Amino acid sequence: MVLINKKRGESTDVLLRRFTKMTKEENIAFDVSRKKFFLKPALLKKEKKRDKLKRKAQERRRLSR
């Protein structure tokens, strides 16, 4: 959960920038988009497996350089 308190003398522009930065750091937008629709457990497993393979491939490419 992101809580933003306005500091003394802080403009709303800076306040919004801090808010967006914190939400990006916590991946809130990603979680909301992912939980927008129900996914069957089998699809979740496939997605996790695909992500795992993708990460391994990226690591192999990084190590082969």
Backbone as a chain_set.jsonl record, in Angstrom:
{"seq": "MVLINKKRGESTDVLLRRFTKMTKEENIAFDVSRKKFFLKPALLKKEKKRDKLKRKAQERRRLSR", "coords": {"N": [[0.843, -1.167, 0.0], [0.541, 2.177, -0.831], [1.378, 5.115, 0.685], [1.212, 8.547, 0.651], [2.348, 11.499, 1.911], [1.877, 14.938, 1.897], [4.528, 17.131, 1.816], [5.706, 20.032, 3.556], [5.488, 22.917, 1.643], [5.681, 21.56, -0.741], [5.011, 20.991, -4.142], [2.111, 20.01, -6.085], [2.831, 18.712, -8.377], [5.335, 17.549, -7.851], [4.534, 15.879, -5.831], [2.84, 14.097, -7.208], [4.754, 12.916, -8.886], [6.339, 11.566, -7.006], [4.436, 9.758, -6.088], [3.845, 8.221, -8.426], [6.345, 7.1, -8.857], [6.663, 5.503, -6.576], [4.553, 3.687, -6.925], [5.382, 2.394, -9.239], [7.695, 1.15, -8.316], [6.628, -0.714, -6.576], [5.193, -2.299, -8.257], [2.426, -2.012, -8.673], [0.61, -1.331, -10.725], [1.031, -3.419, -12.515], [0.163, -5.619, -11.003], [-2.55, -4.992, -10.69], [-3.463, -5.059, -13.341], [-2.98, -7.721, -13.885], [-4.671, -9.04, -12.12], [-7.124, -8.366, -13.0], [-8.772, -10.048, -14.46], [-9.966, -13.362, -13.916], [-7.739, -16.055, -13.79], [-7.31, -19.365, -14.761], [-5.982, -22.012, -12.741], [-4.3, -23.744, -14.216], [-3.502, -22.146, -16.346], [-2.071, -20.229, -14.97], [0.098, -21.759, -14.097], [1.275, -22.377, -16.566], [2.006, -19.82, -17.378], [3.861, -19.101, -15.387], [5.818, -21.024, -15.879], [6.599, -20.325, -18.466], [7.659, -17.774, -17.983], [9.784, -18.476, -16.329], [11.403, -19.979, -18.075], [12.014, -17.972, -19.868], [13.509, -16.2, -18.276], [15.705, -17.859, -17.718], [16.784, -18.181, -20.283], [17.535, -15.56, -20.838], [19.488, -15.233, -18.897], [21.36, -17.137, -19.735], [22.118, -15.998, -22.173], [23.274, -13.668, -21.215], [25.431, -14.648, -19.755], [26.938, -15.844, -21.746], [28.209, -13.868, -23.099]], "CA": [[0.0, 0.0, 0.0], [1.339, 3.386, -0.974], [0.879, 6.286, 1.401], [1.976, 9.741, 0.322], [1.999, 12.684, 2.686], [2.406, 16.147, 1.285], [5.489, 17.829, 2.66], [5.517, 21.477, 3.594], [6.054, 23.629, 0.504], [5.819, 20.661, -1.888], [3.982, 21.21, -5.152], [1.362, 18.804, -6.435], [3.577, 18.032, -9.434], [6.346, 16.72, -7.187], [3.78, 14.869, -5.095], [2.427, 13.084, -8.182], [5.948, 12.187, -9.324], [6.698, 10.629, -5.938], [3.419, 8.71, -6.075], [4.034, 7.318, -9.562], [7.602, 6.377, -8.637], [6.429, 4.471, -5.569], [3.695, 2.643, -7.49], [6.202, 1.61, -10.166], [8.603, 0.325, -7.523], [5.875, -1.803, -5.96], [4.506, -3.017, -9.34], [0.986, -1.985, -8.407], [-0.119, -1.34, -11.995], [1.141, -4.772, -13.058], [-0.712, -6.487, -10.217], [-3.945, -4.664, -10.992], [-3.795, -5.566, -14.673], [-2.953, -9.179, -13.835], [-5.81, -9.529, -11.346], [-8.357, -7.826, -13.573], [-9.58, -11.191, -14.854], [-9.593, -14.613, -13.266], [-6.982, -17.009, -14.596], [-7.382, -20.723, -14.244], [-4.701, -22.453, -12.19], [-3.452, -24.324, -15.265], [-2.918, -21.036, -17.094], [-1.06, -19.617, -14.11], [1.278, -22.616, -14.147], [1.904, -22.183, -17.875], [2.609, -18.491, -17.38], [5.053, -19.159, -14.541], [6.818, -21.833, -16.576], [7.092, -19.516, -19.582], [8.504, -16.729, -17.416], [11.003, -19.109, -15.834], [12.224, -20.289, -19.244], [12.466, -16.696, -20.42], [14.585, -15.711, -17.413], [16.874, -18.719, -17.917], [17.357, -17.861, -21.588], [18.203, -14.267, -20.703], [20.701, -15.435, -18.112], [22.32, -17.833, -20.594], [22.644, -15.013, -23.125], [24.116, -12.736, -20.473], [26.658, -15.337, -19.376], [27.712, -16.226, -22.926], [28.886, -12.688, -23.662]], "C": [[0.891, 1.234, 0.0], [0.655, 4.523, -0.231], [1.8, 7.456, 1.099], [1.46, 10.885, 1.179], [2.653, 13.892, 2.04], [3.32, 16.851, 2.281], [5.246, 19.329, 2.569], [6.227, 22.117, 2.401], [6.208, 22.774, -0.745], [4.675, 20.894, -2.874], [3.279, 19.888, -5.476], [2.074, 18.013, -7.526], [4.61, 17.079, -8.836], [5.666, 15.581, -6.429], [3.341, 13.737, -6.032], [3.615, 12.27, -8.68], [6.384, 11.171, -8.275], [5.725, 9.455, -5.901], [3.635, 7.721, -7.213], [5.312, 6.501, -9.405], [7.391, 5.233, -7.646], [5.554, 3.348, -6.117], [4.468, 1.789, -8.486], [7.135, 0.68, -9.411], [7.885, -0.882, -6.931], [5.076, -2.613, -6.977], [2.994, -3.077, -9.139], [0.191, -2.06, -9.707], [-0.095, -2.737, -12.619], [0.199, -5.719, -12.321], [-2.18, -6.236, -10.53], [-4.33, -5.223, -12.35], [-3.831, -7.088, -14.683], [-4.185, -9.736, -13.123], [-7.148, -9.025, -11.874], [-9.321, -8.949, -13.946], [-9.074, -12.431, -14.135], [-8.832, -15.485, -14.249], [-7.078, -18.375, -13.94], [-6.007, -21.131, -13.72], [-3.759, -23.04, -13.244], [-2.777, -23.22, -16.079], [-1.853, -20.317, -16.273], [0.23, -20.427, -14.128], [2.023, -22.435, -15.461], [2.637, -20.846, -17.926], [3.892, -18.468, -16.549], [6.177, -19.923, -15.231], [7.441, -21.038, -17.727], [8.033, -18.42, -19.081], [9.836, -17.291, -16.929], [11.949, -19.428, -16.991], [12.807, -19.02, -19.861], [13.631, -16.137, -19.601], [15.856, -16.532, -17.597], [17.563, -18.407, -19.235], [18.104, -16.528, -21.527], [19.505, -14.413, -19.94], [21.77, -16.152, -18.935], [22.949, -16.871, -21.594], [23.613, -14.06, -22.437], [25.455, -13.383, -20.125], [27.532, -15.679, -20.577], [28.465, -15.048, -23.54], [30.304, -12.61, -23.244]], "O": [[1.87, 1.314, 0.743], [-0.504, 4.845, -0.492], [3.016, 7.365, 1.269], [0.269, 11.196, 1.166], [3.831, 13.865, 1.683], [2.943, 17.127, 3.42], [4.648, 19.818, 1.61], [7.416, 21.888, 2.178], [6.811, 23.222, -1.72], [3.512, 20.983, -2.479], [3.784, 18.805, -5.181], [1.941, 16.791, -7.599], [4.735, 15.935, -9.273], [6.17, 14.458, -6.395], [3.458, 12.561, -5.688], [3.497, 11.06, -8.876], [6.755, 10.046, -8.612], [6.127, 8.308, -5.707], [3.61, 6.51, -6.992], [5.348, 5.331, -9.785], [7.885, 4.125, -7.855], [5.786, 2.179, -5.808], [4.236, 0.583, -8.573], [7.343, -0.46, -9.826], [8.476, -1.954, -6.801], [4.35, -3.529, -6.592], [2.369, -4.101, -9.414], [-0.803, -2.783, -9.779], [-1.093, -3.183, -13.186], [-0.486, -6.528, -12.947], [-2.964, -7.18, -10.624], [-5.407, -5.799, -12.5], [-4.626, -7.684, -15.41], [-4.684, -10.799, -13.494], [-8.187, -9.241, -11.249], [-10.533, -8.822, -13.772], [-7.896, -12.529, -13.792], [-9.235, -15.635, -15.402], [-6.945, -18.513, -12.724], [-4.985, -20.646, -14.207], [-2.546, -22.848, -13.163], [-1.613, -23.348, -16.458], [-0.852, -19.851, -16.817], [1.323, -19.863, -14.168], [3.251, -22.349, -15.478], [3.746, -20.752, -18.452], [4.893, -17.881, -16.962], [7.34, -19.522, -15.176], [8.654, -21.075, -17.934], [9.078, -18.169, -19.682], [10.883, -16.664, -17.094], [13.151, -19.178, -16.901], [13.95, -19.005, -20.317], [14.618, -15.659, -20.161], [16.956, -15.981, -17.629], [18.792, -18.372, -19.301], [19.183, -16.391, -22.103], [20.51, -13.794, -20.29], [22.951, -15.818, -18.846], [24.155, -16.914, -21.837], [24.642, -13.691, -23.001], [26.497, -12.731, -20.196], [28.75, -15.794, -20.437], [29.289, -15.249, -24.432], [31.011, -11.68, -23.63]]}, "num_chains": 1, "name": "protein.A"}
